[in-house]
């Protein structure tokens, strides 16, 4: 009996890369591990980052507070 996981191995890859990006792993690191360029990675996976504006704003504010 064939494994349902082997039906679409790309789904596993997509899930892993999306999870890494959502975990906050630097896109350059994710791209390197995936064997892709950052451009290819962000073209295909950037939509998984939707809704992270608030987190990004907090990080930017925290950095700016350090300079202030």
C-alpha positions in Angstrom: 0.0 0.0 0.0 1.4 3.4 -1.0 1.7 6.1 1.7 -0.6 9.1 1.3 2.4 11.2 2.2 4.2 10.1 -1.0 1.3 11.2 -3.2 2.4 14.8 -3.1 5.8 15.3 -1.5 5.8 18.9 -2.6 3.0 19.4 -0.1 5.3 18.4 2.7 8.0 20.8 1.4 5.5 23.6 1.2 4.3 23.0 4.7 7.8 22.9 6.1 8.9 26.2 4.4 5.7 28.0 5.3 6.1 26.8 8.9 9.7 28.0 9.1 8.8 31.4 7.7 5.8 31.8 10.1 8.2 30.8 12.9 10.2 33.9 12.1 13.2 32.1 10.5 15.1 34.6 8.3 14.0 34.1 4.6 17.6 34.0 3.5 18.1 31.0 5.8 14.9 29.3 4.7 15.8 29.8 1.0 19.3 28.4 1.5 18.0 25.3 3.3 15.4 24.9 0.5 17.9 25.3 -2.3 16.0 28.4 -3.6 16.7 32.0 -4.1 15.0 34.4 -1.7 13.2 35.8 -4.7 11.7 32.4 -5.5 10.9 31.7 -1.9 9.1 35.0 -1.4 7.2 34.7 -4.7 5.8 31.3 -3.7 5.5 31.6 0.1 5.1 35.3 1.0 1.3 34.8 1.2 1.7 32.6 4.2 3.0 35.6 6.1 -0.3 37.4 5.8 -1.5 38.8 9.1 2.0 39.3 10.6 1.9 43.1 10.3 1.3 43.6 14.0 4.3 41.5 14.9 6.5 43.3 12.4 5.4 46.7 13.7 6.3 45.6 17.3 9.7 44.5 16.2 10.3 47.8 14.3 9.1 49.8 17.3 11.4 47.9 19.6 14.4 48.5 17.4 13.6 52.2 17.0 13.2 52.5 20.8 16.7 51.2 21.2 18.0 54.0 19.0 15.8 56.6 20.7 
